[in-house]
């Protein structure tokens, strides 16, 4: 399972919200086309890199922003309504962050900050954004690659052997 799938699963289980993943520009374009369920969680990657553990294990580490978004009720004095909506989104974000401490797939490395995104004249969505760095708990070691190449070699040898045996049987039948 990819790290994005692990993040998606952790968000959906912790919050019950639908999950969307893409670049910020594409998320905005897709959101403007409609058809999305709100409230929702939207993820975009800020930075991606692999790191080597001291035991020679490589784990994928991502810095991401997850926006817990909802449609906003705009009126002439919508500040109070919007703050209440953002507080609900903040609770979803906190539920998810707390669930990461119990996760067997992901490890929270740092909480880099949070942001409140308010609705504007062009956007009728408000969001509570969480910027974090996390990594996979289970990584990949050089032993994994050695085991894969050994398994591939064994499979190739068995295939070649089966082909040789079939050719020998054909030659024997012809004679």
VEXBA-405654 format. One line per field, with one value per residue: x, y, z of N, C-alpha, C in turn; residue in three letters. Coordinates in pm, 1 decimal, decimal comma. Layout:
neast (X ...)
nnorth (Y ...)
nup (Z ...)
caeast (X ...)
canorth (Y ...)
caup (Z ...)
ceast (X ...)
cnorth (Y ...)
cup (Z ...)
code (ALA ...)
// end
This chain:
neast (85,7 57,9 210,0 37,8 -209,7 -212,7 -228,7 -473,9 -646,4 -608,7 -714,6 -981,9 -1076,7 -1042,2 -1193,7 -1414,5 -1456,7 -1480,9 -1203,6 -962,8 -697,2 -432,7 -245,4 -219,9 -322,9 -469,7 -651,9 -800,8 -910,1 -1062,0 -1237,4 -1380,6 -1529,6 -1724,2 -1931,8 -1815,6 -1812,0 -1891,5 -1849,9 -1491,1 -1165,8 -864,4 -562,6 -234,3 100,6 382,3 655,9 867,6 1065,3 1305,1 1444,9 1733,4 1744,8 1929,6 1971,9 1990,2 1750,2 1515,9 1277,4 980,5 933,0 717,3 627,7 335,0 24,4 -286,9 -610,6 -898,1 -1199,6 -1496,7 -1816,5 -1906,4 -2123,1 -2215,7 -2290,1 -2392,6 -2282,4 -2106,4 -1896,2 -1909,1 -2052,5 -1883,1 -1652,6 -1750,1 -1795,4 -1532,1 -1420,8 -1539,5 -1414,8 -1154,9 -1170,4 -1204,1 -950,8 -785,1 -874,7 -780,8 -500,7 -447,9 -509,1 -293,5 -95,4 -157,1 -121,9 -21,0 98,1 189,8 405,4 403,3 616,5 677,1 473,1 415,1 265,0 -49,9 -329,4 -591,7 -827,5 -1024,1 -1348,2 -1391,1 -1490,2 -1464,5 -1437,0 -1627,5 -1560,9 -1433,4 -1151,5 -958,9 -628,5 -361,9 -24,0 212,5 488,9 542,3 617,3 650,3 607,0 691,0 963,5 1188,7 1447,8 1787,5 1794,6 1535,7 1538,7 1733,5 1609,5 1395,3 1530,9 1649,3 1423,0 1318,0 1524,4 1512,6 1256,9 1292,3 1486,1 1338,8 1144,0 1300,7 1403,7 1170,2 1100,5 1317,2 1281,0 1037,3 1111,5 1296,1 1126,9 966,5 1158,6 1230,3 990,3 966,5 1175,2)
nnorth (-117,5 220,3 521,1 737,7 610,6 500,4 731,3 832,5 625,2 645,8 901,2 877,1 672,9 788,3 1025,9 997,7 1146,1 1225,9 1188,3 1368,1 1395,7 1569,8 1808,2 2148,4 2334,4 2167,9 2056,6 2287,3 2342,2 2107,8 2124,5 2354,4 2263,3 2116,8 1853,3 1737,1 1601,1 1764,7 1823,8 1769,2 1609,7 1731,5 1666,0 1772,4 1736,2 1882,1 1844,0 1575,8 1305,6 1039,3 874,9 746,1 510,2 441,6 171,0 92,5 100,0 219,4 470,4 628,1 972,2 1240,8 1582,8 1735,9 1905,5 1897,5 1979,0 2040,0 2078,7 2277,9 2383,8 2726,9 2937,0 3223,3 3545,9 3880,5 3922,2 3700,3 3604,1 3482,0 3246,1 3125,8 3083,5 2893,6 2681,9 2637,1 2556,5 2306,3 2173,5 2190,8 2018,6 1775,4 1762,2 1745,1 1503,1 1328,3 1375,8 1287,3 1018,7 932,5 878,5 627,6 476,4 206,6 224,5 482,0 746,7 1034,4 1296,7 1576,1 1853,3 2109,2 2336,8 2518,9 2643,3 2876,4 2895,6 3122,2 3179,9 3353,9 3611,4 3479,1 3212,3 2973,9 2820,2 2715,0 2631,1 2425,5 2400,5 2166,3 2134,1 1897,3 1672,3 1344,8 990,1 661,6 372,0 111,1 29,0 -12,8 -239,5 -322,3 -595,8 -667,2 -609,5 -787,5 -1030,1 -1011,1 -1013,6 -1265,4 -1428,7 -1367,5 -1466,3 -1739,7 -1801,1 -1749,3 -1947,7 -2179,4 -2154,7 -2164,2 -2421,7 -2573,2 -2521,0 -2639,5 -2906,7 -2957,8 -2923,2 -3134,8 -3351,8 -3326,2 -3367,9 -3632,4 -3761,4 -3719,8 -3874,6)
nup (0,0 -86,6 48,0 28,6 9,8 265,7 421,7 331,2 416,5 694,5 748,1 659,7 829,3 1084,4 1071,1 902,4 678,2 324,9 95,6 -90,0 -324,1 -471,3 -672,5 -548,9 -743,0 -918,4 -739,9 -678,2 -933,6 -980,1 -765,3 -828,4 -1040,7 -925,7 -779,3 -562,7 -229,5 67,6 417,6 367,1 331,4 203,3 41,1 -25,1 -139,6 3,7 24,6 -66,6 27,6 64,9 345,2 506,7 751,9 1053,3 1060,0 800,6 665,7 438,0 444,2 336,4 357,5 404,9 369,3 421,0 347,1 486,0 422,8 595,2 488,7 434,0 309,4 315,7 501,5 384,3 488,1 571,4 819,7 866,5 1016,8 1274,2 1219,2 1032,5 1187,7 1368,0 1190,7 1105,8 1349,0 1378,4 1167,1 1259,8 1479,0 1343,8 1221,7 1449,6 1558,1 1364,3 1378,7 1641,6 1606,6 1459,7 1645,0 1730,6 1510,6 1300,2 1063,0 993,4 1104,5 1295,5 1250,0 1274,2 1369,0 1173,9 1162,6 1160,7 971,8 909,8 663,6 508,2 362,4 53,9 -181,3 -424,7 -351,3 -186,5 23,4 336,8 536,9 759,5 790,7 815,1 851,6 824,3 892,4 807,2 824,9 679,7 879,9 831,5 642,6 361,9 313,9 208,4 208,8 136,5 -137,1 -218,0 -160,5 -340,3 -589,7 -574,9 -567,4 -819,1 -982,1 -917,4 -1010,5 -1286,4 -1344,4 -1293,3 -1489,6 -1722,2 -1693,0 -1709,8 -1973,9 -2106,9 -2034,6 -2160,5 -2428,6 -2452,9 -2416,6 -2643,5 -2844,2 -2788,3 -2841,3 -3113,5 -3211,7)
caeast (0,0 139,1 198,7 -83,0 -322,4 -210,1 -279,2 -616,7 -714,9 -605,1 -807,2 -1119,6 -1113,3 -1046,9 -1290,4 -1531,1 -1469,9 -1425,7 -1063,7 -918,8 -552,8 -379,0 -169,3 -311,8 -390,2 -568,1 -759,0 -886,8 -984,6 -1160,6 -1337,4 -1467,2 -1618,7 -1833,5 -1940,0 -1746,5 -1887,3 -1836,6 -1707,8 -1397,9 -1023,4 -788,3 -419,9 -133,0 236,1 468,9 792,3 877,7 1201,4 1328,1 1556,0 1790,2 1751,7 2061,8 1981,3 1989,3 1612,7 1466,4 1136,6 936,3 893,6 648,4 571,7 206,0 -79,6 -420,6 -713,2 -1028,7 -1275,8 -1642,5 -1877,0 -1930,3 -2247,5 -2179,3 -2392,5 -2326,6 -2205,6 -2083,2 -1775,9 -1938,4 -2091,7 -1764,1 -1565,5 -1809,0 -1768,1 -1388,9 -1395,9 -1576,5 -1306,8 -1038,4 -1190,2 -1171,3 -805,2 -726,1 -905,5 -688,1 -365,5 -439,8 -511,0 -160,2 -14,9 -190,9 -110,0 82,4 148,7 246,5 461,4 406,4 751,1 660,9 358,7 480,8 177,9 -188,0 -380,9 -735,7 -855,7 -1159,7 -1416,9 -1378,0 -1594,0 -1452,5 -1440,3 -1727,6 -1513,6 -1343,3 -1077,0 -857,8 -514,8 -260,1 100,9 288,2 584,2 522,9 687,5 601,0 673,9 760,0 1043,4 1245,1 1591,4 1855,9 1756,9 1412,6 1574,9 1806,1 1508,8 1320,4 1612,0 1665,1 1295,4 1307,9 1620,0 1458,4 1142,8 1347,4 1549,9 1232,6 1080,8 1395,3 1410,3 1045,3 1108,5 1414,3 1218,0 935,6 1183,4 1351,8 1016,0 927,9 1263,6 1219,1 868,4 993,0 1269,3)
canorth (0,0 341,6 610,8 818,8 524,7 489,2 858,7 835,0 531,9 697,7 1014,7 829,3 597,9 878,1 1135,8 963,5 1243,1 1187,3 1227,0 1404,7 1416,2 1619,7 1931,6 2256,7 2390,5 2071,9 2048,8 2405,2 2324,8 2001,1 2172,9 2451,2 2189,6 2060,6 1708,4 1689,7 1596,5 1848,5 1851,7 1670,4 1630,7 1744,7 1652,4 1796,6 1714,0 1999,1 1795,5 1430,9 1252,8 915,2 890,6 618,3 487,0 395,0 27,2 68,9 88,4 341,3 499,3 749,0 1080,6 1346,4 1701,1 1750,7 1988,4 1841,5 2080,0 1988,6 2187,5 2275,8 2499,3 2832,1 3013,5 3364,8 3648,1 4007,6 3909,6 3556,5 3568,6 3386,8 3119,6 3066,7 3035,4 2769,2 2580,0 2606,8 2479,7 2166,8 2120,7 2176,9 1895,2 1663,9 1760,1 1696,5 1359,6 1257,8 1385,1 1197,7 880,1 897,8 825,4 485,7 415,8 105,4 249,7 615,5 809,2 1180,5 1344,9 1711,8 1936,0 2231,7 2452,6 2510,2 2765,9 2889,5 2952,3 3176,5 3197,9 3485,6 3632,0 3378,7 3076,2 2961,5 2714,4 2747,6 2509,6 2425,2 2331,3 2109,6 2109,8 1802,2 1580,7 1209,0 886,8 524,8 297,1 -1,0 74,8 -112,5 -255,6 -387,2 -737,7 -681,7 -613,3 -913,1 -1136,4 -998,5 -1058,4 -1409,8 -1489,4 -1352,7 -1560,5 -1873,7 -1814,0 -1759,4 -2078,7 -2280,2 -2138,5 -2216,1 -2566,3 -2629,2 -2512,1 -2741,4 -3037,5 -2968,9 -2943,1 -3269,9 -3445,4 -3317,3 -3431,5 -3776,4 -3808,8 -3716,6 -3982,9)
caup (0,0 -95,7 163,9 8,7 49,1 412,1 474,1 300,6 506,8 831,8 756,1 646,7 950,2 1200,6 1059,5 821,6 568,8 194,4 81,4 -223,4 -328,0 -598,1 -653,8 -509,5 -858,7 -968,4 -640,3 -698,6 -1058,3 -961,0 -670,7 -896,5 -1131,0 -845,6 -768,2 -443,2 -104,0 175,0 440,0 314,0 357,7 79,2 67,6 -127,3 -89,3 0,3 1,0 -57,6 21,7 139,0 435,8 546,3 895,2 1093,5 1034,9 657,2 617,6 374,4 469,4 268,7 447,9 332,4 433,7 353,0 407,0 474,3 448,0 634,5 426,6 433,5 243,3 414,0 496,6 378,5 505,3 598,3 943,4 868,4 1090,4 1381,3 1156,5 971,5 1296,0 1418,5 1089,4 1112,5 1471,5 1349,1 1082,7 1348,0 1556,8 1253,3 1207,7 1574,0 1568,2 1275,6 1434,5 1757,2 1559,1 1409,6 1754,9 1744,4 1378,1 1276,3 928,2 978,3 1225,0 1290,5 1282,7 1328,0 1334,4 1127,8 1180,0 1115,3 909,5 886,5 532,1 512,4 235,0 -8,3 -282,4 -530,4 -295,9 -79,8 111,3 445,9 570,1 863,9 730,6 903,0 781,1 906,5 830,7 858,0 749,6 692,5 985,9 768,1 530,4 272,4 335,4 96,2 215,0 58,9 -278,1 -239,6 -161,2 -465,7 -703,0 -560,0 -607,6 -964,4 -1041,2 -897,4 -1102,0 -1421,0 -1356,0 -1301,3 -1620,5 -1821,6 -1674,0 -1762,5 -2120,0 -2149,8 -2017,9 -2265,4 -2555,0 -2450,1 -2435,3 -2784,0 -2922,9 -2763,9 -2908,2 -3256,4 -3243,6)
ceast (89,9 117,6 74,6 -206,1 -329,6 -265,1 -430,0 -694,6 -719,7 -702,8 -951,3 -1165,6 -1131,5 -1161,5 -1419,8 -1552,4 -1420,2 -1288,3 -1033,2 -769,8 -511,6 -287,7 -267,0 -389,9 -501,3 -682,0 -856,0 -972,3 -1095,9 -1272,7 -1433,6 -1563,6 -1736,5 -1828,7 -1869,4 -1842,2 -1816,5 -1912,5 -1621,1 -1256,3 -951,8 -639,7 -339,4 4,2 316,1 612,8 793,9 1023,8 1208,7 1444,3 1607,7 1800,8 1891,7 2080,2 1975,3 1850,6 1569,6 1317,4 1101,0 887,3 834,6 618,6 448,0 122,1 -212,1 -517,7 -843,5 -1126,6 -1425,6 -1692,9 -1912,0 -2063,7 -2210,5 -2302,8 -2319,5 -2244,3 -2174,6 -1964,0 -1802,6 -1972,6 -1968,4 -1668,7 -1618,7 -1782,5 -1620,8 -1353,2 -1433,5 -1466,9 -1179,8 -1050,7 -1162,9 -1019,4 -739,3 -753,2 -807,4 -545,9 -349,1 -439,2 -373,9 -70,7 -40,8 -169,1 3,2 147,2 226,7 297,1 464,0 544,5 742,5 528,5 416,8 394,8 37,4 -227,9 -531,7 -751,6 -1002,0 -1217,0 -1395,8 -1492,3 -1587,9 -1463,8 -1539,4 -1691,2 -1424,7 -1272,4 -984,7 -743,9 -413,8 -137,8 186,1 392,7 560,0 600,7 620,8 675,3 752,8 833,7 1089,6 1394,7 1653,9 1825,6 1629,7 1443,7 1649,6 1707,5 1427,8 1401,5 1636,2 1538,7 1277,8 1400,9 1569,0 1343,0 1191,5 1410,7 1445,6 1164,8 1170,5 1404,1 1287,1 1046,0 1202,8 1353,1 1114,4 1000,9 1240,5 1243,1 969,6 1028,4 1256,1 1100,1 889,2 1082,5 1200,5)
cnorth (123,2 429,2 699,1 738,2 508,5 616,2 866,6 746,4 587,3 814,2 966,6 754,0 692,3 978,9 1099,0 1057,7 1184,7 1251,2 1256,8 1436,0 1463,9 1738,3 2041,4 2313,7 2296,9 2054,0 2165,9 2390,7 2221,3 2047,6 2269,6 2383,7 2128,1 1909,3 1651,4 1687,6 1682,9 1818,7 1737,9 1702,3 1632,8 1745,0 1698,9 1787,6 1842,8 1958,6 1645,2 1391,0 1121,9 940,6 753,3 613,2 437,2 245,4 -6,0 49,3 222,3 354,2 626,6 848,9 1191,7 1463,9 1735,0 1858,3 1918,3 1951,4 2009,5 2099,3 2165,5 2392,9 2600,5 2899,3 3160,4 3451,4 3776,6 4005,3 3761,1 3512,2 3463,5 3249,3 3049,5 3013,5 2905,0 2654,7 2539,5 2528,8 2333,0 2101,7 2100,0 2049,4 1771,8 1650,1 1702,7 1548,2 1278,5 1259,1 1291,8 1051,6 837,1 840,9 676,7 408,2 313,5 126,0 379,6 669,3 960,4 1226,3 1484,0 1771,9 2072,9 2355,8 2425,2 2644,8 2759,8 2958,9 2994,3 3190,7 3341,1 3501,1 3525,0 3235,5 3070,6 2849,0 2773,2 2618,3 2534,0 2340,1 2286,5 2076,8 2020,3 1730,3 1444,6 1111,0 752,0 456,9 181,6 50,2 -40,8 -118,6 -321,0 -536,8 -763,0 -691,3 -741,5 -1029,3 -1131,8 -1052,4 -1209,3 -1481,5 -1481,1 -1451,2 -1702,8 -1899,0 -1828,7 -1895,7 -2188,2 -2274,5 -2196,0 -2368,4 -2634,3 -2627,0 -2618,6 -2880,1 -3060,4 -2992,9 -3083,3 -3373,1 -3443,7 -3388,9 -3584,4 -3833,6 -3813,1 -3831,8 -4110,7)
cup (0,0 28,2 150,9 48,8 200,8 476,7 452,2 397,3 648,6 849,1 753,2 770,8 1069,1 1192,8 986,6 703,5 436,9 176,6 -65,3 -218,2 -466,7 -567,8 -612,3 -628,3 -908,8 -869,1 -658,2 -824,7 -1040,6 -868,0 -739,6 -994,3 -1057,5 -840,5 -645,9 -325,5 -1,3 301,7 386,8 362,2 223,2 114,0 -52,0 -61,1 -103,7 -30,6 20,6 -63,5 100,1 233,0 473,3 697,1 929,7 1069,7 886,4 599,2 559,4 399,6 394,0 372,7 364,5 424,2 353,3 420,5 380,0 513,7 480,1 599,6 434,9 352,4 351,9 391,2 499,8 397,9 542,0 725,8 965,2 950,1 1196,3 1324,8 1101,1 1077,6 1354,0 1322,0 1092,4 1238,3 1453,4 1265,4 1165,8 1431,6 1471,8 1239,7 1333,0 1595,2 1484,7 1332,6 1553,9 1714,7 1506,6 1519,7 1778,0 1614,1 1373,5 1139,7 915,5 1111,8 1202,8 1336,7 1344,8 1282,9 1302,1 1143,4 1130,0 1055,5 903,6 752,7 529,7 371,8 186,0 -108,2 -391,1 -477,7 -180,5 16,6 218,3 483,1 687,8 809,9 834,8 817,3 870,1 823,0 893,5 772,4 770,7 806,4 926,6 646,2 444,3 298,3 213,0 94,7 134,3 -90,0 -311,4 -248,0 -290,9 -582,4 -695,8 -605,1 -758,3 -1033,9 -1032,1 -993,5 -1246,1 -1443,6 -1371,0 -1437,3 -1729,8 -1815,0 -1732,2 -1914,8 -2174,5 -2142,0 -2126,9 -2400,2 -2562,9 -2474,7 -2580,8 -2873,5 -2908,4 -2839,0 -3058,5 -3299,2 -3224,4)
code (UNK UNK UNK UNK UNK UNK UNK UNK UNK UNK UNK UNK UNK UNK UNK UNK UNK UNK UNK UNK UNK UNK UNK UNK UNK UNK UNK UNK UNK UNK UNK UNK UNK UNK UNK UNK UNK UNK UNK UNK UNK UNK UNK UNK UNK UNK UNK UNK UNK UNK UNK UNK UNK UNK UNK UNK UNK UNK UNK UNK UNK UNK UNK UNK UNK UNK UNK UNK UNK UNK UNK UNK UNK UNK UNK UNK UNK UNK UNK UNK UNK UNK UNK UNK UNK UNK UNK UNK UNK UNK UNK UNK UNK UNK UNK UNK UNK UNK UNK UNK UNK UNK UNK UNK UNK UNK UNK UNK UNK UNK UNK UNK UNK UNK UNK UNK UNK UNK UNK UNK UNK UNK UNK UNK UNK UNK UNK UNK UNK UNK UNK UNK UNK UNK UNK UNK UNK UNK UNK UNK UNK UNK UNK UNK UNK UNK UNK UNK UNK UNK UNK UNK UNK UNK UNK UNK UNK UNK UNK UNK UNK UNK UNK UNK UNK UNK UNK UNK UNK UNK UNK UNK UNK UNK UNK)
// end
